[in-house]
């Protein structure tokens, strides 16, 4: 755990130094992936002939990789990575505490149920907050991209991770079941 703590503490100053020092190099850049929408209107792009399409327009949403030298994108990427690391660290700490409890022979305890509930709450919260951060944060970066043709456009896109939300809800249900099992186990210990 000390390793994770040291990474979280050392990561921000390291990123600032890296960004400032690398930004002075003309070839500096990095690849970021952002969930974005795109629109290609082939009628508006000169020297492109499209056949086989009724309307030569292509639209969609996808995880798109951008090669950029934007400091804003660099710091946004770093911030989201730090948040991800903190969430992962919290989950690892909760799982570690549960494993230690199980090794001690305490399987059905209210504490383990609370730990699973905390993991479920963090999972749900993360899967609600992260798409909003991506939409507004990466949206600002994506909106700053421009082309010399109106036929190519990128725009911010929004999508919830439904599977992540479902996992969080299932963890909350599992927590309630474990809490009930802990209560039954406690009652059983008192009757013996």
Z-matrix of the N, CA and C atoms (Angstrom, degrees):
N
C 1 1.450
C 2 1.516 1 111.41
N 3 1.300 2 117.16 1 -31.24
C 4 1.466 3 120.04 2 178.54
C 5 1.522 4 110.54 3 -61.09
N 6 1.327 5 116.28 4 -34.63
C 7 1.462 6 120.89 5 177.97
C 8 1.524 7 110.50 6 -61.54
N 9 1.345 8 117.22 7 -45.82
C 10 1.462 9 121.08 8 179.52
C 11 1.531 10 111.14 9 -64.86
N 12 1.323 11 116.47 10 -42.69
C 13 1.462 12 119.72 11 178.01
C 14 1.525 13 111.02 12 -60.94
N 15 1.329 14 116.77 13 -43.27
C 16 1.460 15 119.85 14 -179.15
C 17 1.525 16 111.30 15 -64.64
N 18 1.316 17 117.33 16 -37.01
C 19 1.463 18 120.22 17 177.87
C 20 1.525 19 110.36 18 -64.28
N 21 1.325 20 116.99 19 -45.92
C 22 1.463 21 120.43 20 -179.03
C 23 1.527 22 111.04 21 -64.27
N 24 1.314 23 117.70 22 -37.00
C 25 1.464 24 120.74 23 -179.35
C 26 1.527 25 111.12 24 -75.36
N 27 1.321 26 117.97 25 -40.74
C 28 1.462 27 121.45 26 -176.24
C 29 1.526 28 113.53 27 -83.17
N 30 1.313 29 118.31 28 -20.29
C 31 1.455 30 122.76 29 -174.26
C 32 1.535 31 113.33 30 -60.94
N 33 1.338 32 121.44 31 -51.60
C 34 1.476 33 119.67 32 -176.62
C 35 1.529 34 114.53 33 -59.76
N 36 1.359 35 119.92 34 -49.93
C 37 1.468 36 116.84 35 179.59
C 38 1.524 37 112.81 36 -63.25
N 39 1.317 38 116.55 37 -35.04
C 40 1.452 39 120.72 38 178.77
C 41 1.528 40 110.70 39 -63.24
N 42 1.319 41 117.09 40 -41.74
C 43 1.460 42 120.56 41 179.47
C 44 1.519 43 112.07 42 -65.96
N 45 1.320 44 116.94 43 -38.85
C 46 1.468 45 120.28 44 178.78
C 47 1.531 46 109.67 45 -62.95
N 48 1.310 47 116.86 46 -47.11
C 49 1.464 48 120.66 47 179.96
C 50 1.527 49 110.40 48 -62.84
N 51 1.320 50 117.10 49 -43.91
C 52 1.466 51 120.34 50 179.77
C 53 1.523 52 111.27 51 -61.67
N 54 1.323 53 117.10 52 -45.39
C 55 1.460 54 120.29 53 -177.29
C 56 1.520 55 111.24 54 -65.91
N 57 1.319 56 117.19 55 -42.65
C 58 1.459 57 120.16 56 -178.77
C 59 1.527 58 110.63 57 -66.80
N 60 1.319 59 117.25 58 -43.64
C 61 1.466 60 120.01 59 -177.84
C 62 1.528 61 111.95 60 -71.63
N 63 1.312 62 117.60 61 -39.20
C 64 1.460 63 120.50 62 -177.56
C 65 1.524 64 112.95 63 -77.75
N 66 1.318 65 117.17 64 -25.76
C 67 1.460 66 120.76 65 -176.88
C 68 1.523 67 111.93 66 -64.88
N 69 1.325 68 118.16 67 -21.05
C 70 1.459 69 122.02 68 -179.41
C 71 1.532 70 111.81 69 -79.54
N 72 1.308 71 118.13 70 -11.54
C 73 1.456 72 122.39 71 -179.89
C 74 1.524 73 108.12 72 -91.17
N 75 1.322 74 116.64 73 129.56
C 76 1.472 75 120.31 74 -173.69
C 77 1.526 76 112.88 75 -65.63
N 78 1.316 77 117.94 76 -26.05
C 79 1.469 78 120.08 77 -179.10
C 80 1.521 79 112.68 78 -94.21
N 81 1.342 80 117.04 79 6.55
C 82 1.457 81 120.53 80 -178.22
C 83 1.515 82 110.42 81 -66.09
N 84 1.302 83 115.76 82 138.60
C 85 1.448 84 121.68 83 176.77
C 86 1.513 85 109.39 84 179.77
N 87 1.293 86 115.56 85 171.59
C 88 1.455 87 120.48 86 178.55
C 89 1.518 88 108.35 87 -154.28
N 90 1.297 89 115.37 88 160.29
C 91 1.461 90 121.59 89 179.13
C 92 1.510 91 108.91 90 -95.47
N 93 1.320 92 115.91 91 132.58
C 94 1.455 93 121.25 92 173.63
C 95 1.520 94 107.92 93 -124.97
N 96 1.303 95 115.26 94 149.94
C 97 1.456 96 120.53 95 174.44
C 98 1.514 97 107.67 96 -109.31
N 99 1.308 98 115.73 97 129.27
C 100 1.454 99 121.28 98 178.99
C 101 1.522 100 108.22 99 -134.40
N 102 1.322 101 115.38 100 140.02
C 103 1.461 102 119.90 101 175.92
C 104 1.523 103 106.36 102 -77.68
N 105 1.308 104 115.95 103 116.00
C 106 1.459 105 120.54 104 -174.19
C 107 1.520 106 110.59 105 -142.41
N 108 1.306 107 113.76 106 160.29
C 109 1.452 108 120.73 107 172.92
C 110 1.519 109 108.89 108 -99.30
N 111 1.307 110 115.52 109 155.82
C 112 1.450 111 119.44 110 178.22
C 113 1.525 112 109.19 111 -141.04
N 114 1.316 113 113.76 112 155.16
C 115 1.456 114 121.11 113 179.14
C 116 1.521 115 108.14 114 -142.07
N 117 1.298 116 115.80 115 125.10
C 118 1.459 117 121.80 116 176.46
C 119 1.528 118 107.44 117 -119.82
N 120 1.308 119 116.43 118 111.78
C 121 1.462 120 121.05 119 174.90
C 122 1.516 121 106.57 120 -102.49
N 123 1.328 122 115.81 121 100.75
C 124 1.463 123 120.86 122 -173.42
C 125 1.518 124 112.43 123 -68.12
N 126 1.323 125 118.33 124 -18.77
C 127 1.466 126 120.95 125 175.51
C 128 1.526 127 111.28 126 -67.31
N 129 1.322 128 116.88 127 -30.07
C 130 1.462 129 121.18 128 -175.85
C 131 1.521 130 113.69 129 -92.08
N 132 1.333 131 116.89 130 -6.77
C 133 1.463 132 120.56 131 -179.65
C 134 1.521 133 107.70 132 -97.58
N 135 1.326 134 115.43 133 118.59
C 136 1.462 135 118.95 134 -177.56
C 137 1.522 136 110.40 135 -68.55
N 138 1.286 137 115.65 136 150.12
C 139 1.466 138 125.19 137 177.64
C 140 1.523 139 113.77 138 65.58
N 141 1.329 140 117.79 139 21.19
C 142 1.459 141 120.80 140 174.56
C 143 1.520 142 107.54 141 -119.08
N 144 1.308 143 115.35 142 121.14
C 145 1.461 144 120.34 143 177.39
C 146 1.520 145 107.54 144 -111.32
N 147 1.312 146 116.26 145 126.78
C 148 1.461 147 120.58 146 -178.65
C 149 1.520 148 109.52 147 -114.28
N 150 1.311 149 115.85 148 130.89
C 151 1.462 150 120.92 149 175.30
C 152 1.519 151 108.57 150 -124.64
N 153 1.298 152 115.36 151 154.44
C 154 1.454 153 119.74 152 178.09
C 155 1.516 154 113.87 153 88.60
N 156 1.327 155 117.25 154 -0.65
C 157 1.459 156 121.21 155 178.82
C 158 1.520 157 109.15 156 -114.69
N 159 1.319 158 116.41 157 135.01
C 160 1.462 159 119.71 158 176.75
C 161 1.521 160 110.29 159 -68.07
N 162 1.331 161 115.93 160 -45.77
C 163 1.461 162 122.81 161 174.05
C 164 1.522 163 106.73 162 -121.53
N 165 1.311 164 118.27 163 114.32
C 166 1.476 165 119.58 164 -177.23
C 167 1.526 166 112.56 165 -74.78
N 168 1.329 167 115.04 166 59.80
C 169 1.455 168 121.55 167 176.70
C 170 1.527 169 107.91 168 -129.43
N 171 1.314 170 115.66 169 137.03
C 172 1.462 171 120.98 170 179.59
C 173 1.526 172 107.17 171 -124.76
N 174 1.327 173 116.69 172 126.28
C 175 1.466 174 122.45 173 -179.76
C 176 1.521 175 108.41 174 -129.32
N 177 1.296 176 115.91 175 155.23
C 178 1.459 177 118.78 176 175.11
C 179 1.509 178 112.10 177 176.31
N 180 1.327 179 114.58 178 177.65
C 181 1.455 180 122.69 179 175.79
C 182 1.515 181 107.31 180 -133.34
N 183 1.315 182 115.01 181 138.53
C 184 1.458 183 118.64 182 -177.05
C 185 1.521 184 109.41 183 -164.17
N 186 1.307 185 114.90 184 170.16
C 187 1.452 186 121.05 185 170.80
C 188 1.524 187 105.90 186 -81.65
N 189 1.325 188 116.63 187 114.20
C 190 1.463 189 121.91 188 -174.31
C 191 1.526 190 108.47 189 -113.23
N 192 1.319 191 116.23 190 136.15
C 193 1.457 192 121.88 191 178.07
C 194 1.527 193 108.72 192 -93.46
N 195 1.334 194 115.66 193 126.81
C 196 1.455 195 122.35 194 178.46
C 197 1.520 196 108.31 195 -115.28
N 198 1.323 197 116.88 196 135.40
C 199 1.458 198 122.03 197 172.69
C 200 1.517 199 105.86 198 -98.47
N 201 1.325 200 116.12 199 114.87
C 202 1.460 201 119.79 200 -172.97
C 203 1.520 202 111.18 201 -137.89
N 204 1.315 203 115.21 202 161.47
C 205 1.456 204 121.02 203 171.97
C 206 1.529 205 109.87 204 -121.08
N 207 1.316 206 116.81 205 21.47
C 208 1.455 207 122.78 206 -178.93
C 209 1.527 208 110.57 207 -74.16
N 210 1.335 209 116.18 208 125.59
C 211 1.464 210 120.02 209 176.89
C 212 1.525 211 110.77 210 -66.89
N 213 1.335 212 116.57 211 -34.50
C 214 1.470 213 120.07 212 177.37
C 215 1.532 214 109.48 213 -58.91
N 216 1.325 215 117.31 214 -47.16
C 217 1.469 216 121.06 215 179.35
C 218 1.527 217 110.32 216 -63.65
N 219 1.332 218 116.74 217 -38.65
C 220 1.464 219 120.94 218 179.44
C 221 1.524 220 110.83 219 -61.25
N 222 1.336 221 117.10 220 -48.45
C 223 1.460 222 120.15 221 -178.43
C 224 1.525 223 111.87 222 -71.09
N 225 1.313 224 117.57 223 -34.66
C 226 1.464 225 120.02 224 176.14
C 227 1.524 226 110.28 225 -65.32
N 228 1.321 227 116.48 226 -43.81
C 229 1.459 228 121.12 227 177.00
C 230 1.531 229 109.98 228 -59.72
N 231 1.338 230 116.22 229 -46.55
C 232 1.466 231 120.53 230 -179.48
C 233 1.525 232 111.07 231 -62.59
N 234 1.326 233 117.11 232 -41.85
C 235 1.468 234 120.82 233 -179.93
C 236 1.520 235 111.30 234 -63.15
N 237 1.322 236 116.37 235 -44.23
C 238 1.470 237 118.29 236 179.88
C 239 1.521 238 111.03 237 -67.12
N 240 1.326 239 117.27 238 -33.03
C 241 1.460 240 119.71 239 177.79
C 242 1.527 241 110.91 240 -69.25
N 243 1.333 242 116.96 241 -38.79
C 244 1.463 243 120.05 242 177.71
C 245 1.530 244 109.86 243 -64.79
N 246 1.329 245 116.34 244 -44.10
C 247 1.473 246 119.34 245 177.47
C 248 1.524 247 110.79 246 -60.46
N 249 1.324 248 116.56 247 -42.65
C 250 1.470 249 120.12 248 178.15
C 251 1.522 250 111.05 249 -61.35
N 252 1.320 251 116.26 250 -41.80
C 253 1.468 252 120.18 251 179.42
C 254 1.522 253 111.12 252 -64.82
N 255 1.323 254 116.56 253 -39.08
C 256 1.463 255 119.72 254 179.56
C 257 1.523 256 111.16 255 -66.39
N 258 1.321 257 116.84 256 -41.20
C 259 1.468 258 120.29 257 177.56
C 260 1.524 259 109.89 258 -64.29
N 261 1.324 260 116.33 259 -45.01
C 262 1.467 261 120.05 260 179.13
C 263 1.524 262 110.77 261 -62.14
N 264 1.331 263 117.16 262 -40.77
C 265 1.464 264 120.67 263 178.50
C 266 1.522 265 110.99 264 -62.57
N 267 1.323 266 117.39 265 -43.18
C 268 1.458 267 120.96 266 178.61
C 269 1.529 268 110.51 267 -60.27
N 270 1.331 269 116.66 268 -44.65
C 271 1.474 270 120.39 269 -179.74
C 272 1.527 271 110.34 270 -65.32
N 273 1.331 272 117.18 271 -41.40
C 274 1.469 273 120.46 272 179.06
C 275 1.533 274 110.43 273 -62.36
N 276 1.322 275 117.01 274 -41.31
C 277 1.469 276 120.41 275 179.14
C 278 1.527 277 110.24 276 -62.87
N 279 1.328 278 117.30 277 -42.16
C 280 1.469 279 120.73 278 179.56
C 281 1.533 280 110.84 279 -65.43
N 282 1.314 281 116.67 280 -43.43
C 283 1.471 282 120.40 281 -179.95
C 284 1.528 283 110.06 282 -66.77
N 285 1.310 284 117.00 283 -39.83
C 286 1.474 285 120.59 284 178.08
C 287 1.530 286 110.84 285 -60.81
N 288 1.334 287 116.48 286 -43.60
C 289 1.465 288 120.39 287 178.76
C 290 1.529 289 110.78 288 -63.43
N 291 1.340 290 116.74 289 -38.05
C 292 1.476 291 119.59 290 177.98
C 293 1.518 292 111.10 291 -66.56
N 294 1.325 293 117.26 292 -42.20
C 295 1.471 294 120.53 293 179.66
C 296 1.524 295 110.14 294 -63.30
N 297 1.317 296 116.89 295 -41.92
C 298 1.467 297 119.98 296 178.14
C 299 1.529 298 110.49 297 -63.64
N 300 1.308 299 116.75 298 -38.45
C 301 1.463 300 120.56 299 177.33
C 302 1.529 301 110.69 300 -65.15
N 303 1.323 302 116.62 301 -42.00
C 304 1.470 303 120.15 302 178.92
C 305 1.529 304 111.12 303 -65.60
N 306 1.332 305 116.94 304 -37.26
C 307 1.463 306 120.05 305 177.98
C 308 1.528 307 111.40 306 -66.58
N 309 1.318 308 116.49 307 -27.26
C 310 1.466 309 120.83 308 177.97
C 311 1.522 310 111.84 309 -80.65
N 312 1.338 311 116.94 310 -2.74
C 313 1.458 312 121.02 311 -179.74
C 314 1.521 313 113.62 312 87.32
N 315 1.312 314 117.74 313 9.96
C 316 1.464 315 121.94 314 179.78
C 317 1.530 316 108.95 315 -104.10
N 318 1.316 317 115.61 316 86.26
C 319 1.463 318 118.13 317 -175.85
C 320 1.527 319 112.59 318 -88.20
N 321 1.333 320 117.71 319 -50.49
C 322 1.458 321 120.94 320 -177.60
C 323 1.527 322 109.91 321 -97.16
N 324 1.325 323 114.93 322 83.04
C 325 1.459 324 119.60 323 179.76
C 326 1.528 325 109.53 324 -123.77
N 327 1.324 326 116.86 325 151.59
C 328 1.466 327 119.62 326 175.89
C 329 1.535 328 112.12 327 -61.05
N 330 1.322 329 116.94 328 -29.61
C 331 1.465 330 120.07 329 179.79
C 332 1.533 331 110.77 330 -65.22
N 333 1.353 332 116.43 331 -43.25
C 334 1.468 333 118.89 332 178.03
C 335 1.522 334 111.03 333 -65.29
N 336 1.316 335 116.79 334 -38.02
C 337 1.462 336 119.79 335 176.76
C 338 1.523 337 110.33 336 -62.93
N 339 1.332 338 117.07 337 -40.66
C 340 1.467 339 120.99 338 178.24
C 341 1.527 340 111.04 339 -65.18
N 342 1.330 341 116.39 340 -38.25
C 343 1.470 342 119.68 341 178.79
C 344 1.521 343 111.13 342 -63.34
N 345 1.321 344 115.72 343 -43.92
C 346 1.472 345 118.97 344 178.37
C 347 1.528 346 110.25 345 -65.37
N 348 1.330 347 116.46 346 -38.15
C 349 1.463 348 120.10 347 177.84
C 350 1.528 349 110.08 348 -62.87
N 351 1.339 350 117.63 349 -42.46
C 352 1.465 351 120.74 350 178.25
C 353 1.527 352 111.36 351 -61.77
N 354 1.330 353 116.31 352 -41.98
C 355 1.464 354 119.55 353 177.76
C 356 1.526 355 109.79 354 -62.47
N 357 1.328 356 117.07 355 -41.58
C 358 1.466 357 120.74 356 177.93
C 359 1.516 358 111.98 357 -62.40
N 360 1.336 359 117.29 358 -43.65
C 361 1.467 360 121.02 359 179.49
C 362 1.525 361 110.46 360 -63.57
N 363 1.337 362 116.88 361 -43.75
C 364 1.466 363 120.69 362 179.17
C 365 1.523 364 110.23 363 -64.58
N 366 1.322 365 117.61 364 -39.77
C 367 1.465 366 121.13 365 179.12
C 368 1.521 367 111.13 366 -63.14
N 369 1.323 368 116.74 367 -46.08
C 370 1.467 369 120.03 368 178.83
C 371 1.527 370 110.26 369 -64.57
N 372 1.323 371 116.91 370 -47.00
C 373 1.472 372 120.81 371 -179.26
C 374 1.521 373 111.18 372 -59.67
N 375 1.326 374 116.24 373 -45.28
C 376 1.464 375 120.83 374 -179.58
C 377 1.528 376 110.90 375 -61.52
N 378 1.314 377 116.42 376 -41.85
C 379 1.461 378 119.82 377 -177.39
C 380 1.522 379 113.35 378 -77.64
N 381 1.323 380 117.56 379 -8.58
C 382 1.462 381 121.13 380 171.88
C 383 1.529 382 109.80 381 -95.16
N 384 1.336 383 117.05 382 -42.76
C 385 1.463 384 120.86 383 -175.37
C 386 1.534 385 112.31 384 -75.18
N 387 1.325 386 117.70 385 -40.38
C 388 1.466 387 119.92 386 -174.42
C 389 1.534 388 112.85 387 -60.62
N 390 1.335 389 121.26 388 -44.00
C 391 1.468 390 118.47 389 176.96
C 392 1.533 391 113.01 390 -61.85
N 393 1.329 392 117.29 391 -32.61
C 394 1.464 393 120.46 392 178.37
C 395 1.530 394 109.66 393 -68.78
N 396 1.339 395 116.58 394 -43.32
C 397 1.465 396 120.35 395 176.96
C 398 1.521 397 109.79 396 -61.57
N 399 1.327 398 116.46 397 -43.42
C 400 1.456 399 119.75 398 -179.90
C 401 1.525 400 111.17 399 -64.16
N 402 1.324 401 117.18 400 -42.02
C 403 1.460 402 119.83 401 -177.13
C 404 1.526 403 111.15 402 -65.26
N 405 1.331 404 116.66 403 -51.23
C 406 1.460 405 119.37 404 -176.34
C 407 1.525 406 112.64 405 -79.72
N 408 1.330 407 116.85 406 -42.80
C 409 1.459 408 120.05 407 -178.90
C 410 1.512 409 112.34 408 -68.26
N 411 1.332 410 115.57 409 -57.51
C 412 1.463 411 118.79 410 179.76
C 413 1.516 412 110.83 411 -70.62
N 414 1.338 413 116.75 412 -24.99
C 415 1.464 414 119.88 413 176.94
C 416 1.510 415 111.83 414 -61.13
N 417 1.330 416 117.36 415 -38.96
C 418 1.461 417 121.37 416 177.23
C 419 1.526 418 110.14 417 -62.27
N 420 1.328 419 116.47 418 -42.95
C 421 1.461 420 120.37 419 178.14
C 422 1.529 421 110.60 420 -66.61
N 423 1.314 422 116.79 421 -46.24
C 424 1.472 423 120.78 422 -177.15
C 425 1.530 424 110.73 423 -63.62
N 426 1.332 425 116.60 424 -39.32
C 427 1.464 426 119.57 425 178.91
C 428 1.525 427 112.43 426 -67.02
N 429 1.321 428 118.06 427 -19.16
C 430 1.464 429 120.48 428 178.83
C 431 1.528 430 111.95 429 -80.67
N 432 1.323 431 117.81 430 -9.35
C 433 1.460 432 121.36 431 179.25
C 434 1.521 433 108.04 432 -82.80
N 435 1.318 434 116.06 433 130.15
C 436 1.463 435 119.44 434 178.95
C 437 1.525 436 109.76 435 -134.17
N 438 1.310 437 115.02 436 155.46
C 439 1.462 438 122.19 437 179.85
C 440 1.523 439 108.79 438 -125.41
N 441 1.319 440 116.31 439 161.22
C 442 1.455 441 119.55 440 178.30
C 443 1.528 442 111.82 441 -82.05
N 444 1.319 443 116.78 442 2.65
C 445 1.460 444 121.55 443 177.67
C 446 1.525 445 108.98 444 -126.38
N 447 1.308 446 116.38 445 137.64
C 448 1.468 447 120.72 446 177.56
C 449 1.526 448 111.45 447 -74.09
N 450 1.312 449 116.66 448 -6.78
C 451 1.458 450 120.56 449 -177.51
C 452 1.517 451 114.15 450 -79.01
N 453 1.324 452 117.50 451 -13.93
C 454 1.467 453 121.53 452 179.68
C 455 1.519 454 107.60 453 -117.01
N 456 1.324 455 116.19 454 123.92
C 457 1.460 456 120.68 455 179.66
C 458 1.521 457 110.23 456 -142.31
N 459 1.307 458 115.35 457 140.85
C 460 1.458 459 122.64 458 169.25
C 461 1.517 460 107.18 459 -114.44
N 462 1.312 461 116.73 460 147.26
C 463 1.461 462 120.95 461 177.61
C 464 1.528 463 108.53 462 -148.19
N 465 1.337 464 116.62 463 155.07
C 466 1.469 465 119.33 464 -179.66
C 467 1.529 466 110.84 465 -64.29
N 468 1.292 467 116.10 466 143.93
C 469 1.463 468 121.40 467 178.40
C 470 1.526 469 108.88 468 -125.04
N 471 1.294 470 115.99 469 157.40
C 472 1.459 471 121.79 470 -175.25
C 473 1.521 472 108.99 471 -130.87
N 474 1.325 473 115.46 472 132.34
C 475 1.460 474 119.33 473 176.99
C 476 1.522 475 109.31 474 -156.09
N 477 1.327 476 115.57 475 126.43
C 478 1.461 477 120.65 476 175.12
C 479 1.516 478 109.67 477 -79.36
N 480 1.330 479 115.82 478 147.38
C 481 1.451 480 122.00 479 173.42
C 482 1.530 481 106.68 480 -86.78
N 483 1.314 482 116.21 481 91.64
C 484 1.463 483 121.45 482 -175.72
C 485 1.526 484 110.74 483 -63.51
N 486 1.324 485 116.80 484 -37.62
C 487 1.468 486 120.06 485 179.28
C 488 1.530 487 110.52 486 -64.04
N 489 1.333 488 117.48 487 -41.42
C 490 1.460 489 120.65 488 177.09
C 491 1.521 490 111.98 489 -62.26
N 492 1.338 491 116.46 490 -41.35
C 493 1.464 492 120.20 491 176.96
C 494 1.528 493 110.89 492 -63.45
N 495 1.329 494 116.33 493 -40.76
C 496 1.463 495 120.78 494 179.14
C 497 1.525 496 111.05 495 -64.37
N 498 1.323 497 117.29 496 -41.75
C 499 1.471 498 120.97 497 177.85
C 500 1.529 499 110.02 498 -61.77
N 501 1.330 500 116.99 499 -42.69
C 502 1.465 501 120.36 500 177.86
C 503 1.516 502 112.34 501 -61.84
N 504 1.321 503 116.78 502 -42.56
C 505 1.472 504 120.98 503 178.33
C 506 1.527 505 110.10 504 -65.03
N 507 1.328 506 116.79 505 -42.59
C 508 1.469 507 119.90 506 178.79
C 509 1.532 508 111.38 507 -63.89
N 510 1.324 509 117.21 508 -35.98
C 511 1.469 510 119.60 509 176.04
C 512 1.522 511 110.91 510 -65.65
N 513 1.323 512 117.55 511 -37.01
C 514 1.469 513 120.61 512 177.16
C 515 1.536 514 110.23 513 -64.74
N 516 1.334 515 116.64 514 -41.37
C 517 1.473 516 120.83 515 177.98
C 518 1.524 517 109.54 516 -64.68
N 519 1.343 518 116.61 517 -44.01
C 520 1.466 519 120.69 518 178.36
C 521 1.528 520 110.47 519 -61.09
N 522 1.308 521 117.05 520 -37.81
C 523 1.462 522 121.34 521 177.70
C 524 1.525 523 110.87 522 -61.62
N 525 1.332 524 116.49 523 -43.87
C 526 1.466 525 119.98 524 178.96
C 527 1.524 526 110.80 525 -63.98
N 528 1.327 527 116.90 526 -39.23
C 529 1.471 528 120.73 527 178.57
C 530 1.532 529 109.96 528 -65.15
N 531 1.339 530 116.60 529 -43.96
C 532 1.465 531 119.76 530 178.42
C 533 1.527 532 112.17 531 -65.00
N 534 1.315 533 117.02 532 -35.22
C 535 1.467 534 120.43 533 177.29
C 536 1.530 535 109.30 534 -63.50
N 537 1.327 536 116.93 535 -42.47
C 538 1.474 537 121.31 536 177.59
C 539 1.525 538 110.33 537 -65.09
N 540 1.335 539 116.59 538 -41.34
C 541 1.468 540 120.48 539 178.12
C 542 1.529 541 110.83 540 -64.06
N 543 1.335 542 117.20 541 -37.38
C 544 1.467 543 120.56 542 177.97
C 545 1.521 544 110.71 543 -65.04
N 546 1.332 545 115.80 544 -39.30
C 547 1.465 546 119.29 545 179.09
C 548 1.529 547 110.36 546 -67.22
N 549 1.321 548 118.15 547 -42.01
C 550 1.472 549 121.39 548 178.36
C 551 1.533 550 109.52 549 -64.93
N 552 1.338 551 117.35 550 -40.66
C 553 1.457 552 120.89 551 179.18
C 554 1.533 553 110.40 552 -63.45
N 555 1.319 554 117.50 553 -41.00
C 556 1.452 555 121.07 554 178.89
C 557 1.509 556 111.19 555 -64.63
N 558 1.330 557 116.48 556 -43.25
C 559 1.473 558 120.53 557 179.06
C 560 1.529 559 110.53 558 -64.25
N 561 1.322 560 115.85 559 -37.99
C 562 1.462 561 120.48 560 -179.85
C 563 1.530 562 110.16 561 -66.49
N 564 1.326 563 118.10 562 -37.88
C 565 1.457 564 121.50 563 178.45
C 566 1.522 565 110.60 564 -65.77
N 567 1.311 566 117.91 565 -33.75
C 568 1.465 567 121.24 566 -178.73
C 569 1.530 568 112.15 567 -75.48
N 570 1.350 569 116.89 568 -28.52
C 571 1.472 570 119.02 569 -178.51
C 572 1.521 571 111.79 570 -82.24
N 573 1.282 572 120.00 571 -17.15
C 574 1.471 573 121.08 572 -177.89
C 575 1.492 574 111.93 573 -81.49
